[in-house]
Amino acid sequence: MMTIPKSRNGARFLTAAAAVSIAALALTGCGGPGTGSTDSAIEPGSGEGTINVWAVDGQAAENDALKKIISNFESSQGKIKVELKLFPSDQYTKAVNSAAPGDLPDVLDFDGPTLASFVYNGKMAPLKGSVSDATLSNQTDSITSQNTVDDAVYGVGMMNAGLALWGSKKLLDSAGVAYPTTPEKAWTADEFTGVLDKLAAVVPGGKPLDLSEQYGFAGEWGTCCSAGPVIWSGGGTMLKDNKASGALDSDANVKSLTKFASWKKYTDPNADGLAFPSGRVALSWVGHWTYPTYKALGSDLVSIPLPDFGKGTKTASGTFAWGMGATTKNSAAAGKFLDFLMSDESVRTYTAANGAPPATKTALAASDLYGPGKQLQLLGDQLSKACGAEDQISDTCVSVTRPVTAGYPIVTDQVGKAEAAIYAGKDAKEALSAAARAIDQNFADNDGYKK
């Protein structure tokens, strides 16, 4: 397990905590549909009474914000009460997977990569008809992409997550490096190598780059946040037509990940997590969740798009969201609560507590951090340029949804391990082909994770 903040926000956008919780099922080849179709299992109910809500026990500030939102909801009307149950992060997904259909809550928290598995195993209900059309249409395209399985929307999100290069303007200026501030002007991978050469001459240890190695490439960080953007930016994918062979081990991916590994000589391992704030490096490849620490640099802190490997800069997106249990008998009340969670006031309250980018269009546009002209506008702009799924990527879109499949645990397990091996010096084609074979074998053992 990585050393990361205990949080529902983008910090666990990079962890395998949720995905690994279901990996035991996915990796053994014993998976399969659970309760089947969810549509007939829910009932609208009276729209009143008590609804049960499950969520991950996050940071104290997040928990306090969630409880405040629930209190505001109950005060806004007198007919619906909320019974909240918080689970430790390492127990949550197991609790959902092991729950009998009738024991599922009316509303539940979920991490993006787990959604397809929950749907596959009959844990979630589609939201259409229970959540208002206004709420659904106000979700940003990137978060809607994460929360859509087989063309049905199963979740809505208050927050999102994204990546960038954090830069020290002082060190960049001292090296004579002009830096891009929009996705369209991102450095090419070759230009980035030249930038690193210049910066190596001005940083104390001669290693100007932090790739967040402390999170571990072999985990979710590798898949979502380093290998993923590199693969997508180079014109590649992890899966194509539900197969990894020919996609994950493509020539494009071999080229891109080999280039990425060539930057190891410029990279501070960052074992203490202080490489950037201490001034040891000039550039840090990481996500929005480090801003509360990095903002101490003040006006010296700049955000820069990730390098372009040929098809435009790319970032992964997606994080925790909210949905309905597949067996709720009061979907009308659950829908009203989800509508309230997605209101501008609720989204502001929650994202102010954890610093995450808002996942609704109206709250994002009004954000003091991510809105137009604000310090983190780049990250907000990137999330507004949604690619959707891997097979929908263009040169001009930026934020990509991780593969939406019930087999995601085997995908992230193998992609992360392959990237770690390549970074350690293994031949990229060999590492990616071995990963592709393992993924395809697992998918074959599980009938392609199709109902």
N, C-alpha and C positions, 0 to 999 in steps of 0.2 A: 504494500500500500504506500502511496506517495504521501509526503508531508505537505498537506495542503490545508487551507482554511476549512473549517467545518461549516458548510454553507450549502444552501440550495442554489446559489447563483452560479455565475460562470466558472467559478473555481472548480466545481464538479462537472462542468462542461468538459473538463480535461481529464477526469478520473474515470477509471473503470469500475468504480464502486458499485454502481447500479447494474452495469452490464455484466460484471463478473458474478453478481448474485444469481443471474440466470444462466451463467455459462455451464454449470454442471449439467443442466438439462440439455443445452444446445450441443455441447461437445461430446456427449455420449452417444448421440444418434438415437436417443429415446424420446425425443420430443414429438409433439403432435397436437392437433387441435384439441381444445378442451371442451367447452360447452357449446361450441358451434356458434350459430348466428346470435347476435346480441339484440337485434331489433325487437323480437317478440318478447324478450324477457323483462323489459322495462314497462312501467305503468305510470301514467301522469299523476295519479293520486289527487289529493285535494289542493295541493299547492300551499298547504299550511302544515303546522306541526314542527317536529324536530327532525333535522337531517344530520346524518353522521358524516364527518369529514376526517379523512386520514391524510397526514402530511409527514414529511421528513423533519426531524428535529434539527434545525439549522443553527446559525449564529444567534446569539441572544437578541441582537437588534432585529434580525429577520423574524424571529418568533414573536417578539413584542409588536412588530408592525402587523403581522398576520392577526394577532389577537385584537389589536386596535381596529383593524378592518372588520373583523367579525363583530366586535362591539358596535361599530358604526352601522353595520348591516342590521343588526337586531334593533338598534334604536330608530332606524329609518322606517321600520314597519313593525307591527306587533304580532304578526301571525306565524313567523318562521324563526325557530331557534336553531343554533348550530352547536353540535357536540363535537369538539375537536379532540383528536387523538394523535399525538406526536410519537414517531418511532425513531430510534437511533438509525443513522444513515446506513450502517452495515447490516441492518435487519429489515429495512423497509421493503425492498423488492421481494425478499423471501416471504414476508408476511402476505403480500398481495398474491404471490404465486401459490401459496399454500392454503389460502382462504377458500372455503367452500363457496359456491355461487351465492347462496343466501346470506353469507357473512360479509360480503363486500360492502363497503360504505356507499352512500349516495354520491359523494364527491371524493376524489382522490388526487393527490399530487403524483407526478411521475416524471422521470428523467427521459428526455427525448428519445435516446436510443432504445429504451425499453418498450416504447409504445407498440411497435409492430408485434412484439412477442406477447404483450398483454392482449392485444386484439386477437391474435392467432389462437391464444388459449382462452378466449371467451371472457375476458376480465373487464372489457370496456364497452360502453355504448356510444353510438354516434350522437353528435350533439344537435344535428339539424332537427328543428321542431321543438327543442327544449330550451336552447340558448337563442337569444334574439338574432335576427339577421343583421341588425346594427352592430352588435358585438362581434359577430363573425367577420363582417366586412371591414371593421376597424383594426383587425389584426394585421400586422405587417406581413408581406408576402413570404419572408424568410421563415417566420414562426408558423405560418399556416402550412408551409411545405413540410416542416418537421411533424406537424400534428395531423397530417393527412395519410391515411392508409387505404389503398384500393379506392381512391376518389371520394372517400368519406372522411369528414373532419371529426376527430375524436378528442381534440384538446384545444384549449385556449391558454395563452401565456401572458403574464404580466411583464415578463422580462425576456431578454435575449442575451447573447454573448458573442463576442467577436475578438479578432486578433489584429495585431499591428506590430510594427517595430517601434519601440520607444527609443527615442534618441536624445543624446545630450548635445544641445545646440553649441555649447562651449567647445566640446571636443570636435564636433563636426566642423565648426568654424576654424578651429586651430589647424585642422588638416586640410582646409581649403575645399571641403566637400559641400556642394549644394545638394539639398535633399528635396524629394518630391513631397507634395502635400495633398495630392489627389490620386485616386486609383488609376486614372488615365495616364498619369506621368510616372508610374512606378519604375524603379530601376529594373533593367533586364538582369538576368542572372549573371551574365558576363560583366555588366557594369557594376554589379554588386561586389564581385570579386575585386575589381579595381578599387572600389570604395574601401574594402577591407584592407587592401594593401596600404592605402594612404593612412587609414586610421591606426594601423599597427605601428606606425612610426611615432604616434603621439600618445598612445595610452601606456601607462607605466609598465605593464608586463608584456606588451606586444601582442596581446590577444584581445581584440576590440569587440568581440561578439559574444553574446549570451544567447544560447538556443534553448534555455530552460532544461538542461540535461538533468537537473535535480528531480524533475517529475518522472523521468524514465521513458525512453523512446519505446520500450517494449510494452507499455501500457496504453491507456486511452489517449494520453498526450501525444504519443507517436502517431496514432491513427487520425485523430481529429485535427491536430494542431500543428504538426510539422509535416508528416508524410502526406496527409490529406491535401492541404493547400499546395504542396509541391506537385503532387500527382495531377490535381485538377488544373493548376496553372500551366502545366506542361501539355495539356490536351488529353490526359489519360483519365481512366476510371479504375475503381476497385472491382466493380462487377459490370457485366454487360449481358443482358438477357438472362439474368440470374446465374451467371457463371463467372468464375474468376480467371480460369485459364484463357489466355488470349487477351484478357483485359488487364488484370493486375500485373502480369509479366510482359506487358507490351514493350516495344522498343522505346516508346515515348517515356514510360515510367522508368525504365532502366536508365535512360539518359538523364532525366530530371533528378532522380534520387542519387545517382552517381555524382552529379554536380553538387547537390546538397552536401553529400559526405565529404566533398573536397574542401569544404569550409571548416572542417574539424581543426585544421592547423591554426585557424584564427580564433578558436572558441575557448572561452573560459568555462570550465566544467560547472562553475557556480554551485558547488556543493553546499555553501552556506546561505545561498539565496540572496546574497548581498552584492553580487557582481556589479549590477547597474547602480543602485543607490549609493554605493561606496565610491563610485567613479573608476572602478577597475576596467569597465568596458564602456564603449560609446553607444552600443546598440543592444537592445534586448527584445528578442522574439517571444512575445507572450501575449496575454489577453488583458481585457479591461479590468480584471479583478486586482491587478497590481497597482492600479491608479491611486488608491488610498495611501500606499507607501511611496510611490514614485512622485506624487504631487508635491512632495517636500522640495523637489528641485525647482519649483516655481516656474518662472519664465524660461528657465533652461530646458524644461521638458517639452519635447516635440513628438508628435505621432506621425509615423511614416508608413505607407503601404508595404506589405510584404513583396519580395522580389517577383518579377514576372518571368516565368520560365518559357514563355512563348505564346500563351493564350490569355494573357492578362493576369493581373494579380488576383488571388483568390483567398478567401478566409472561410473556415468552417463557421457554422452558426447553429444555434439551438441550445436549449437547456431545459430546466424544469418548467412544467406547465400543469394545467388542471383539466380533469375530465370527470365523467360520470361512471360509476360502477354499473356493470352490465345487468344487474338485477334490481336496481332501485325501483321502489314502488311509489316514489314521489318525485318523478323527474321534473314536474312543474316547479316545485320548490327548489330543487337542485339547480335548475336552469336560472331561476331568479338570483340565487346566490352567485353563480358563475358570472352572470351579467354584472352584478355589483362588484365582484373582484376585478373585472376588466374596466371599470369606470376610471376616468382620469384621476380622480381623487385617490382611489385605492392604488392605482399603479404608481402614482407619485409617492404615496406613503411607503410602498414596498421597495421601490427602486432607490429611494432616498436612504433606506436602511442598509442596502448592500452595494450601491454604486453601479448596478447593472443597467444596460441600455433598456429603455422601455420597449415593450413588444407590441404596443398599439400605435397606430399612426398618429393619433392626436397627441398622445403623451410624448412621443418621440419628437414631434415637431416643436413642442413647447419645453423640451428638456433644457435645464440650465447647464448640462454638461455635453449632451449629444446633439442638441438642436443647431440650426444654422448660426454660424458665427461663434459658436462655443468651442471650448478647448478640445473636446473630443468629437468634434463634428465629423472627422474622417471616419471614425468607427460607426457613427450613425449613418453616414452616407453609404458606407460599404454594406450595411445591413439592409439599406433601402434598395440596393441593386441586387435583388435576389435571383439566383440561378434556378433554384428549385433542386430537383434530383440530379444525380450525376449525368443522366442521359439528356439533360436539358441545358448543359453548360454552353455558354457562348463566350466570345472574346471580351464582351463588354460587361457581362454580369460579374458580380464579385462574391456574394455569400452563397455557400453551397451547403445543402443538407446532407448529413452523413447518410449512408445507405439505409433506406427504410425497409428493413427486412427482419423477420423473426429470427433469422440466422445471424444477426449483427454480432453477437458475442464471439462467434468463430472468426468473423471478418476482422474485428478489432484485435483479437488475439493474434492472428497470423500477420496482419499488416504491421502491427506494432513490432512484433518479433523480427519481421523481415527488415524493417527500417533500422532497428538496433544492430542487426547483423551487418547490414551494408555500411552503416556508420563506423562499425568496428573493423571494416576492411574486407568483408566477404563480397564475392562477385555479385553484382546486383541481379543479373539475370538468374543466377542459380538460386539466390535467396527468394526472389519473387516467384519463381516457378514452383519452388517447394511450398510456399505459402498458398499459391493458387490451387495446387493439388489437394492440400489439406482442406481448404474451404470447399472445393467441389465435392470431395468425398463426404464431408459432413452434410452438405446440402442433399446429396444423393441418398444418404442414410435417412434423411428426414423428408423425402419426397418434395424437395425444393421449398419446404416451408409454405406449401400452398394448401389451402383448405379444399 
